[in-house]
Structure formats: structure tokens, C-alpha cells
């Protein structure tokens, strides 16, 4: 600790930080622009000037930039000295000479860092009378608006985009007062984190174009803490909503980052930021004629089957009839769970149908991979690292997972890890890590990063070793690396992989041996159990090597950091509720082999069977049941077959729990009330269960266990009751009983307000129709109010998602709720890890026994799943902006393989398998392994192709 004096008061602060960070930690109002806690200091704006005194007798002092000044024990500073105040006022006045007077129409108004700093510096009137510099704006794609005339040249945008996120198409062009931050030409920004420019920019140069379509001021947004539903990283978000007064249920307006130190920090990927529009999509279970989201029932109109609206009461009664028949033993109800829906929803469905009739909405291969991930993570020799640990890694090995598209926030952390060696060298030279530009001058120093992938990745530019290989070759590579760590002596030979030379491999082995904090990243992307097992074996070898060679006395320090990416937001949570046999393929086989079928209902909850199964298999499964009832958010191919559809709440519309890839259970909360007849899936089931008891009456003839389950389900009225029941039913989920506050908990008698204290109120929303105000709807699941009444500030309640403090209206207010910039939020509920029993994992094959041959042209082609940030997300595909930039489904061939098949790039091709046909656009890549075909995965109307190999005859020219 260091003791410093600021304006005649002494403070103890942490050593090693800069003075600006120390002042903000002390909650001092010191203006700044170019500094950012995740980007460090460059001293570009000169706005954070303070006076440094030599000693107590020095009355004049020296102006210094606090962001570039290291904290020094015994130093004396002044923020309020007239010299510093005048200097800062002069800086802001000069910055404002070219800034337009457009605050009333600027979308940043009311949450603008520039506005805050202008007032903080005392610049309240403009003396400049000259002509302002003006620029033309650029088209930057469907996500970002560009208004270059608002720029104050702080360089934050390019520092984030180029230096932090690795983008190459946004530059600082020009010089002096004519610096222009843009692209060489109009076009979509090609980096997957471009949306963060909206929050990084301290003015309104970059704004959210999707938000512009239904814009309201920040203080009129209703917010609540949420979790991103578009991958399994589990980033925390703050969705904002507001009604438009016209009864339109499409009211979610935007999503911004909600700081979580161990997961997303200050940044979100573009899929997480802009994918929210699915909640506003016309594909919602929606009746345009009634302008309501409401249940639908399938009827016959002439020779066609169509869906017509149904009242909620009639829909519940319709479902209750089916449940009553199940209670009496006259009908079987099979439940299909969801990997993108909450634990509570899945548990309610499982309670309704019974564990033996509950199936994961996943195919056999996908569920087996998730169960394997779960078993590996239970091993005490490994742990799942958070993003800060990944960023500090001194070596990273990525095995087969294209994390830039399947787990983007982890890829951003790996990109920062590439600089850890540079930062370590800077430390040796006594250069603090926050001296960003000085550290970056240490060129030629890079953290070892191995990227083994099926095609090019967004991490290739920072990789010290790049390997393009089929999964079998990656397994061989991982096992040879594991052998090198465990072998006592002897030469280790590099595996036979194209592009990997002996010298490069030898250097890689030595770097791994020397690494003290290596991180291994893999996942379910390539759908290879062997690859997951090989990643685990390598991690176990790393753990053993650390313990033996680095004398790690703490067992936690000796564990290996192994991050395994899962596909969906609650994939790992769903895996806790079922065994590996409870998959869709197994259900199909059971239905096919049943000789005396009983009347059967398929109750599908937030899952598209046609996304997991080939169309022919899904058709057979649907045709083999008497009734299909679906709880769903948006229309899909399964809903087209459903007899009854109940509109389920989207993630921002209800409270529930999701488990991320690292095994962390996190609660998301309802942001807005919902319009029409939206309910969380478990509420539809609970209502129907209660109604079924009344229908069955005294004539119940089913088993007592079924009646007891349904009675429990019917009694549940709050989501925390389900969480407690989950904790009692599954030991792994015991922490859910303590996750988040109870639904009726208050702070000093008050609930947490979703609306800011400046909210313009319910009257303003519907003033053109009436001025009478109605009582806000109650929240039956959380101690939160759908109004501005209650707890308003983030440090007072863990449920508050509005970052606001006096003088800090922008997102920079986050530092007011942190012990110091970059630290965890005060009072924030960061989630609870699953209480999984530690079990030593035994791989199915021994280390080194994995040098399996790749596909041979005489045998066929190996199918490799490929992912894209825009296109592979199920829900985000319904977001308008994302859909506009999503490419059509494709297949990638090696040039020689394309020639072998007599096909050409850009041609439509068809792949057939067991009567199913996939139409794809042929692409060519010289980096994809020979005898492999990379096929787009997760795209709308595109199920994954089953099996690992296809024959040459199954590939042919497609329809033009």
C-alpha cells in the first residue's frame, strides 16, 4: 500500500496503479477521456490533469496527467488546485470547438461521457465563434451508426478495435484536426466485437443502429440483470425495454454490457449485443389480427392445416385434458427439454412427465459430448478458468474449437493472453502494465499460442503455431504433447500433420514445459468425443507436470486450467437433469420399436426437433405420436407440426437459472412485463397441472407418484420454489437454493426499482389515449418493481442493472460501484458454481494411442462442423440486423477435393444421406484438411448432417 495526499487529505491506495485509477477508486470526480480500465493509459486527451507538489512547502506544483502518473508513497497531489481546474477547463473548451450543438437530437444524450466531463470541468458556455470542422459519415453496416462530427479524438475506438479486439478495418486516418476514425471505404465492420464501440466511445460518434429503430432516452428504459442466451459463456447483460403505449409486445429496445469480472468484464460480442431482436421478431408466437402474443391451435381450413388463435384459458384447458388423461393412465406424455431454456423450465417439464419420460432436446452425439464435458470437469485435477485467468496465461493451446464463433468472449480473452509475455517483460523493465503504449513498444515478444483448427480462425494473426487438421490428427497432437510432459527421457517425435515441422513442434514442447500458467481450450464444436478426451489427457499431464516441476504446494494451484466450450446457454445445466440415453435418437428408436403403442403426446419445450435431427427422422418422430404440444418463443419447423402452441417467455421476459460452460449457475431476471399472453414455460405447465386435477376429480386411476408430482407442480407459484425443489432433487444443483434473493426479500422495506429515478412514467407512454395511471404489475418471482419506486443504486441491491451516480450518467459510472476500476461490482451476485462430486476421469483410450488415420478418398469425406458468429445462433438468427448479414448455408472444400468431385466454387451442391438432402453453396479453402468438408452448422433451416463420413457418391451438383 502507498499513502498519498490529495487536496490535504491522506489516503491509502494500492501500489502499482496510476493516479487516475487511484482517484476513481477513492470516488473522486476527476474527468478523463482516453483512459479506459481495460485499455490502459496513453495520455492522449490531457483531460485528467492534476497538480503534483514536490513536498509540503511547495505552493506552486507541477501539472501532470494523472493517467500517466504512477502512485508514489508520500506524494502530494491536488485535483481542486486552480491551475489544474483551469487547465482541464481549457482542454474541454478546445475539444468542444468542433463538437456540434446537437445534444437534444444525439442518441448519446443523457448517457454521454462527454456531457458528464463538460459539466465536471465547469465548461458551461461556448466562446468559440468560428466555423466548425465537418466530416462525411460512413455506412458501417446494420449494427453501428457513424457520426464523425462528434469526435473529440480520444483514440479509444481504434485502441479497442485494433489493439484489444484485433480488428483491422477501422483506422485513424489523417492528422492534426482532420483525424478521421473510419474505414477505407463504406462497409460492414468485420470484427465480431464492433458493437463495443458504442460503449467505448465517450461521445456519440458510434451509436447502436438497432436501438435507433425504436429509440428512447436511457432514463426511460426499464432494466434488470440478465444473462446472454446466445452461447454458453454466460456473459452478463443489461437489456433495456419500454412500452410504446400501443399494446405492441415488441418492446425490447437494446442490450448493453453488465460488468462481470470473471466472465465478460467490460465487453460483449456482437451476437450477444444485437441478437436481442429475436424477442421483437415477427416470428414470435403472435396473432397480428389481435396484435397479441397468444396461444395457437391447429385447425383444418379446406385441405390445409392452419394455426388459429386461442384464448389462454382455453389453451390451458386443452393442455389440462392431455395431462388428465396421463393422470388416469390413458395417455403417455413425453417431455422434450431445452438446452436454451432455464433449469426451472426443464425441471417443471420433467416433474410433469416423470424422469423416465423426459428427454433432452438434443441428438445422441450432442448429449454424449455434454455428459463427457461434465465428467471431465468433475476431475479434481482440472478447473474451468475465468476470463481474467485466461488473459494472464503464459501459454494457450486451442484444440479444435473455433472459439471466435462458438465462445467469442473467450476468444477475446485469449487475444489478451497473447500479450502476457510482453507485459511480463515490461514488468522486468519496471514499466507498469497500464502504460499501454510503452508496453506495446516491446515488439517481438509474444505468448506461445497453438491454434489447432479445421479452417482459418480469427486468432491466426496472434498464433505462434497454427495447425490445420482433422480431429484425429488433433487428438494425436494433444497426446504427443501430453507424452512430452510425462516422459522421463527420450526424444518426442512430432505427429505427421501437414504444416507442422519438427523444429516448431520441439519449441512448442519446451514452451509448454516452461509454462507456469498454461490454459487449454477445447469444446464440443467439432463433435468429437476423442478430441475432448485428448484435451483432458493433456490437461491432466499439465497438472502433473506443474505439481512435479513447479513445486506447487497448493492443490488448487496445481490444477490445470481447461476451458471446454458448450453450444447453448444452458447445455451443461440440461446435462445435469438426464442421462446420456435420454436423447432424441434414442426416443426415435424406442418409438419405432414399440409394438403396442399407447396414445402419446409429445410435449416439446423450446426446442426445434428439425434443428437436431435430419428432416426424415424428425418427420417420423412427429408422425409417430398422436399429438404435439409445443411451448416456444418463435415459430420454427417443429411448431409447423404442433397441434397446440403456447407462447413461452424469452430470456428477458422471465426469471430463471442458466449454467454456463464453466459450471457457474447464474440467475437472469424479467426485464419487462411482457404483452399479450406470454408466460415462462413452467407457468403454463403449472397452470395446466392445477386444471388437470379439477378435470380428473375423484376418478384418478393412475399411480400415486404421478399425482404427487403434479400436485407439487400445481402448487409452485414462484420460480424460487422450483429452485429449492431442484436443489433438493439434484445434489449437483444444491447451490440453487442460495442463488439470488428470495422473491419476497426487500431492502429496508423496498424492492429494487427496474426504472431509473428520472423515468418519465406510465402517463407519458399512453398520454395520447388517456392520462389515468394503473398500478404496475407485480413481480411474482423477484423482489423487483416494474416501476421507479424502490432501490435505485447498484451498490444497494445486487439486482440493480442501472449504472448511475451523481455526475456520472454514462456507462463510465461503473467505477462508482467497484472497489477499484476493473474489480468485481460491489454487492453483485456473480453466480454459484455447481456442487458436482469430484470424480477422477478415466479416458476411454490411453495417452499416445490416438494416431488414427484421417479420411481416405476411397472411404469418403470427413464432415467437419463449421460455425459463424452470425448464422450459427438459433435465436439470434431471428434478429433482423444479424439476419441481414448472415450468409447462406455452405460447404468448404480443399481445392484438390473440389476438383476431384468435378465441382466449382460458388456452385450449389447437394449432399444426401438416408433420404435427406442438404443444399449448400460450395466454397474453397486451401487451409481445410484434405478429404474433409467443412459444413455450416446451426444455420436456420439447416440441421447438422449425421455421421462423421459421407461417400463420394453422396455429393452432387445441387439446384441452381
BADO-799106 format. One record per residue (C-alpha): residue in one letter; x, y, z. Coordinates in pm, whole numbers, plus 50000, padded with zeros to 5 digits. Layout:
<recs>
aXYZ
...
</recs>
This chain:
<recs>
x500005000050000
x501035036049943
x499985066450142
x499255097149931
x497775131249996
x495035145449774
x493815180549849
x495125179550207
x493645145550291
x495655113650326
x494585080850164
x495945045850145
x495885031949791
x497255001449615
x500765003249477
x501364998049106
x498365016948972
x498185050948810
x496925081448990
x493705084048787
x492735048648878
x493545055849243
x491395087449238
x488465069149085
x488855041549345
x488525068649609
x485355080749429
x486985113649333
x485395132149042
x488335135748806
x487495139548436
x489125118148167
x488545106547810
x491255084847656
x491825062447958
x489815030547994
x490375004148265
x490644976348006
x492784996147761
x495295013347990
x496825047847955
x498235066847657
x497875103147769
x496145114247451
x493415137647575
x495195156347863
x491855159648040
x492875142948369
x495475168848472
x496255173448843
x498945192349030
x501855173349181
x503735190449465
x507385183249545
x506735184949919
x504525201750177
x506285235150126
x505755235849750
x502955260949683
x503025260249303
x503435224049198
x503635208748852
x500855198548619
x500875161048549
x498475138148368
x497065115248634
x496555086148393
x500305086548315
x501485092148674
x502275062048890
x501145063549251
x504105071249476
x504185067149851
x504225100750025
x503315120749713
x501105151549740
x498515159249472
x495685183449415
x492625178749195
x491005211249303
x494015234149257
x493055263949034
x495925255748798
x494545220848737
x490955232648710
x491825259848460
x493905235848253
x491125209948239
x488565236748152
x490795248547868
x491205213247736
x487475206647728
x486815240347568
x489275232747289
x487765198247240
x484335213747206
x485265238946936
x484405213846664
x481745194446851
x478215200646719
x475495215646939
x473275185146885
x472785170547232
x468955172347208
x468975150146899
x472095129446973
x471285093847079
x474085095547334
x472345124447513
x471645116947877
x474255089347898
x477145107947737
x480565107347897
x481415139547717
x478415156947874
x479465144748217
x483045156448176
x481995190048031
x479905197448338
x482555183048569
x485155206548415
x482895236848453
x482605244048081
x479045257148064
x479155282047775
x480965283847442
x483035313647334
x484235299647002
x482525317246709
x484475302246416
x483465276446160
x483445240446278
x485295212746105
x482875188345943
x483185153145807
x481065129945598
x479845098845779
x480245063045666
x477975033145634
x479405007845882
x476804980545845
x473454973146012
x474794974846368
x476605008046404
x475685044046323
x478585067546241
x478545104946321
x482145115946285
x481475152746360
x481045144346727
x484585130546759
x486965145447019
x489965124646901
x490445104247218
x491575073747014
x489605050047232
x487815034746931
x490935023646742
x492715013547060
x489864989947144
x489094978346793
x492654972946668
x494774967746979
x492304949647203
x489884931846968
x492274926046676
x490194943546409
x491984956546101
x489404976845911
x488985007146140
x491815032346131
x492745067246239
x493025084945903
x494505119745856
x496315141446109
x496055172146337
x492435184846346
x491505163646045
x491805129046203
x489035106546078
x488155073946251
x486635051045993
x487215025645718
x488995029545388
x485545026645233
x481965021445345
x481084986545460
x480314963445749
x482874963946028
x484314929046013
x485274923946378
x482864904446598
x483234929546883
x482484961046684
x479384968146893
x481564977147189
x482465009347006
x479045021447119
x480075018947485
x483795026047443
x483265059047256
x482795087247511
x480655107147265
x478035098647004
x480365090046715
x479335053446725
x475765045146830
x473605014146822
x471705013646493
x469304986546611
x468425008346910
x467805037746675
x464835019846521
x462935021846850
x464925047747039
x464095062147379
x466325080147626
x468325059647871
x466285071948167
x463125058348005
x464475022947981
x463424996248225
x466294972548302
x467184942048505
x470234919048531
x470254891948267
x472474865548110
x473194863347740
x471284834447582
x473304832447257
x476154809647370
x477324791847684
x479944816947802
x477334832748028
x478064869847974
x476044892948196
x473854918248018
x471514947148096
x468614945947848
x466504977447831
x462794978447748
x459935003047727
x456325000247616
x455185021247326
x451655025447457
x450045007647163
x449844972647301
x452694960547081
x454574932747265
x457764940547075
x459294964147326
x462844952447399
x464964981947288
x468624972847337
x471194952147526
x474264966647696
x477104950847888
x476684943948260
x480124940948417
x481054906448547
x484734904048629
x485094866448587
x483204863748257
x482654893448029
x484324922748202
x483574954248001
x482814938547662
x480184918047474
x480374901547134
x478114914046855
x475854883646867
x475184889747235
x474684927047186
x472484927046875
x470864892546891
x468154905547126
x465934914446831
x464624878746820
x462384889147110
x460824915446882
x460684892746578
x457574887746371
x458324850746416
x457094852246777
x454014831546857
x451934861246761
x448494869146620
x448754900246400
x444994904646381
x444714907846757
x448164923846797
x448774899147078
x451144871547163
x448774843047240
x448344805247208
x447654789346873
x445764757646788
x445984738346464
x442754735646266
x441794724445918
x440814750345660
x439794732045347
x442614708245267
x445244728145457
x446114728745824
x446454763145976
x447024777646321
x444354799546476
x444444819746796
x443144805447119
x442424822247450
x444904814747729
x442174798847940
x441164775747656
x444814767347585
x445414757847948
x442224737147946
x443354719647626
x446714710547782
x444954700748107
x442874674847920
x446034658147798
x447534658448149
x444314644648300
x444464615748054
x448044609748161
x446984610248526
x444354584048458
x446854562048275
x445164565447936
x447904585847768
x451664588047769
x453204622747767
x456834625447660
x458664657547750
x461424672247534
x463654695847731
x465724725147607
x469394734647630
x468504771347574
x465854773447845
x466294776748219
x466824748748469
x463484757148627
x461584753348300
x463234719948230
x462634707748584
x458944716948564
x458594696648244
x460464667648399
x458214669348705
x455124668448485
x456104638348271
x458414619948513
x462134613948479
x461694582748270
x459694601948008
x461934632647998
x464354636047706
x466894662747625
x466084681647306
x469444670647166
x470624643546935
x472624614147063
x476004628346971
x475414662547127
x474184649147459
x477054624247481
x479514653047434
x477884673047714
x477944643547952
x481624639047867
x482334675847941
x480544671748273
x482634641148366
x485904658148274
x485084689248476
x484404668248784
x488034656948790
x489904674849074
x492994678548854
x491334704948634
x489284736548673
x487444759148432
x489214793048419
x487524826848411
x488484853048157
x490964871248389
x492884838748436
x492874832148061
x494154867347998
x497094860848234
x498034827148080
x501664823147974
x500694797047713
x497414788447544
x496554757247346
x493314757847146
x492324723047031
x489724721846757
x487294747746893
x486644778646683
x486044799746992
x485824831946793
x482444819046673
x481344794546945
x482604812947258
x483594847847138
x484294863347478
x486794835547549
x488494842847218
x488834879247322
x490454867847647
x492884845747452
x493774875847240
x494784894347557
x496744863947675
x498914867647365
x500324898947531
x501034883547873
x504694876847782
x505004912847665
x503514925247992
x505794902448192
x508844916548009
x507584951748076
x507434943048446
x511074932348436
x511894966348284
x509864984048557
x507234995248304
x503774993148462
x501214972548271
x498825002248246
x501425021648041
x499795007347734
x501755024047456
x505105018447629
x504334981547677
x503334977847313
x506694991947208
x508234959147326
x507744942446990
x508774907246901
x507564892947233
x504544870247214
x502944844847442
x503054809747291
x499664802147134
x498884769946950
x495734770546739
x494714736646600
x491634740746386
x489784727546084
x489994760645897
x491234796245938
x490274813246265
x490204848946390
x493084840346626
x495504830846349
x497124865346347
x498394861146705
x499144823646696
x502774813046723
x501864778946583
x498924771646350
x497824736446267
x495114727446016
x493994692246083
x491144667746111
x490034658646466
x492014625846458
x495224644846395
x494444669646672
x494004640246908
x497434627346806
x498954661846860
x497424665347209
x498564630647311
x502134636047194
x502244668847391
x500954650047696
x503634623547647
x506314650247628
x505274662847972
x505134628648135
x508074611147966
x511214609948179
x513584609947883
x513784601947516
x513034621047204
x509434630147127
x508554629446758
x506154654346607
x502924639046474
x502574636846098
x500464667846036
x500784689545729
x502414722845813
x503874711946147
x507674709146126
x509894692646384
x511594724746494
x508304742146553
x506974712646749
x510124709846961
x509854746647051
x506194741447139
x507034712847375
x509704733347551
x507364762847588
x504724740247742
x507264725847985
x508334760648096
x504824774848125
x503614780648478
x500064791048392
x499064773748069
x495434772747955
x493924745947733
x490774753847536
x488604728747353
x484914720847328
x482004704247155
x482354723046826
x483874695146617
x481534669846784
x484394646446864
x484464627447192
x488024616247117
x489154652447094
x487554661247428
x489234631247589
x492594641047438
x492204676647569
x491514661847913
x494564639147896
x496724668847805
x495274688948093
x495954660648337
x499524658648211
x499894696248263
x498574692948619
x501034665148694
x503904684648543
x503034715948743
x502914696649066
x506164678048999
x508294705848849
x506994738448988
x506594725549347
x503014736549377
x502054730449739
x498544743849694
x496434717249523
x494314744449364
x497384760049203
x498474726149072
x495224721148885
x495244726248510
x493134753348351
x490864736048098
x488054755347929
x485554733647741
x483044753247532
x479444740747525
x476994750147249
x473914765247417
x473264788347710
x472114760147942
x473684729747779
x475604719748089
x472574726148309
x470374703448099
x473024676248119
x472544675348498
x468884665448458
x469194634748234
x471474606148146
x473134600447809
x470364577247684
x467684603947715
x468274618647370
x466164623247058
x467744594646864
x467024570547146
x463444583247166
x463044577546793
x464364541846822
x462024534747112
x459034548146922
x459964527746614
x460274495446813
x457074499547014
x454614472146912
x451524481747109
x451594519447102
x449664538447366
x448114572247278
x451104595347307
x451634632847330
x454964648947255
x455364679547478
x458214699547326
x459594728447528
x461684754747349
x463384730447115
x463264725546740
x463434688546657
x464354696646300
x467424715346415
x468764684746594
x467604656746366
x467554651145990
x464174660245846
x463244624045771
x463904613246131
x462094643346276
x459144636446044
x458964600346162
x459144610946525
x456354636346482
x454204612846275
x454604585446536
x452724604246807
x449074613546834
x449564649146947
x452314675346958
x452124703847207
x454864729747196
x455974757147432
x458054780347217
x459334815847174
x459444817646795
x457944797846510
x460154770346371
x459774738046177
x458534719146482
x455814744746552
x454524739446198
x453684703646308
x452324712846653
x448654708346740
x448854733747020
x451444761447068
x451824780547393
x453894812747374
x456904809547601
x458764838947750
x462114848847605
x465084851647840
x464484888947919
x460824881647996
x461104858048293
x463364847448578
x465394815748562
x468804799648603
x471344791048335
x474574771448377
x477474782948164
x480324762548016
x482364766348333
x479634751848555
x478554785448700
x474824788648773
x473544824048713
x470104839248756
x468514861148491
x465544883248570
x462484896048386
x463274929648231
x459714938448134
x456224926048198
x455534911847855
x452484919247645
x449774896047527
x449844861747685
x453504853947734
x454474832148029
x457534813348139
x457164777648021
x456964764048375
x453934786148449
x451964771748155
x452734737048288
x451854745948647
x448534761548542
x447634731148332
x448644707248609
x446314725148851
x443484724648599
x444014687748524
x443384678748887
x439994695348870
x439194676948544
x440194642948676
x438364648349005
x437834616949211
x438274593348917
x442074592848935
x443284558148849
x446954564948774
x449824558149012
x450284578849327
x453784590249227
x452344608148921
x449654625049131
x452264636649385
x454464651449112
x451594670148953
x450344683049285
x453804697149355
x453904713449012
x450434728349059
x451434743849392
x454514761949259
x453844799149226
x457334814349238
x460464804749048
x462474802549371
x460204774149478
x461354754849174
x464974763849251
x464634749849602
x462984718149468
x465804714549217
x468364717949496
x466584690349690
x466264667149390
x469764670149245
x472844672749472
x474794689649192
x472244717849190
x472204723649566
x473654759149530
x470444769949355
x468754772249694
x471104801149778
x471274817349435
x469914852549433
x467454868349677
x464084852849751
x461104866349562
x459764884849865
x463044898750001
x463304936550038
x465984961250143
x464804985050413
x461274975750313
x461784984149947
x462064963149635
x464584970749363
x463344995149100
x463734984848738
x463145020648622
x465575049348691
x464545077848915
x464205100448608
x461775076948431
x459075097348258
x456365074548391
x453385054648277
x451355085648190
x453815096347920
x453645062847746
x449925064247678
x449225101547705
x447675102847356
x444955078947478
x444455085947848
x446245100448147
x444935076748410
x447675055948565
x447185019848661
x449005001248930
x452164984348794
x452004946848756
x453534928049049
x456584906049000
x455844871949147
x459384858949103
x461814885849220
x461984913949477
x461804939349197
x459254965349092
x458094973248740
x458285010048833
x460695036648957
x459675031249319
x462305013549528
x466065008549547
x467755027849268
x471515023649301
x473724994449203
x475684992849528
x472484989849731
x471004959549552
x472584931049355
x469554932649124
x470164968249006
x471414970048646
x471395008048607
x474885022348643
x474295058048755
x475895080649013
x475795118249070
x477835134048791
x478205100748607
x475325094048370
x477265073148117
x478365037048147
x481595050448300
x479615051948625
x480525015348676
x483665025648866
x481415040649133
x480275005149215
x483714989049221
x486344989749497
x488704999749215
x488355000448835
x488314965048698
x487344948849029
x484134929649090
x480984950449135
x480044957649494
x477104936249604
x476914918549267
x475764882549270
x478384866149049
x476634832349043
x477204799149217
x479324770149089
x477614736549067
x478264713449361
x479434684549146
x481014654749319
x484724651949242
x485394620549039
x488674611048873
x488104608848499
x489344578148314
x489764583547942
x488454557147702
x491884554547539
x495404556747672
x497634586147601
x499534582447279
x497124556947136
x495334582046916
x497274584846593
x494264574046395
x494204577746018
x492244605945858
x489614600445595
x490844584145276
x489344593944939
x488394557844877
x486384557945200
x484714591645163
x484894625945318
x485014635845681
x482294661045777
x483624689345994
x481074713146152
x481944749846093
x480474779146284
x479874815846225
x479084842846480
x476224853646255
x474284823046142
x475104795946395
x472994810046678
x469444796546686
x467684826446841
x469974853546705
x469104842246353
x465694858246411
x467294892046487
x466794914546185
x470244930646177
x472024897546219
x469844880245962
x470754907345711
x474454898045723
x474124860345759
x475464840945463
x473614811545314
x474494775945427
x477804764945276
x480274736445239
x484034743045230
x486324720545023
x490034718544969
x490794729344608
x492004694544515
x488914678244660
x486684702344471
x488484692744151
x488224655944240
x484444659744265
x484234679943941
x482674709144128
x483454746244124
x483464772944394
x480214792744406
x478214763344274
x475184749644455
x475774713844567
x473594687444729
x474604662444998
x472254633245052
x472104609745346
x469434583145414
x466844600945206
x467644635945339
x469074662645116
x471084693445213
x471584721344960
x474764741545016
x476954767344850
x480354753044758
x483334772944886
x487044766444854
x489834769545111
x493414758045086
x493644755145466
x490924729545526
x492394694145553
x492264671645250
x489354647145233
x487314668445472
x484264690045407
x483524718945638
x479734723045665
x477974753245814
x476264743846138
x473364759446323
x472034779546032
x468264783946002
x466604755445811
x469874735745834
x470124705146059
x473544690346119
x474474661845887
x474554629546087
x477614607346093
x481284615146057
x481794604345695
x479914605645368
x480654587445047
x481774604844731
x478574594644557
x476514613944812
x477834647244681
x476394660944357
x475544693944190
x472514710044352
x469634730944227
x470554763544057
</recs>
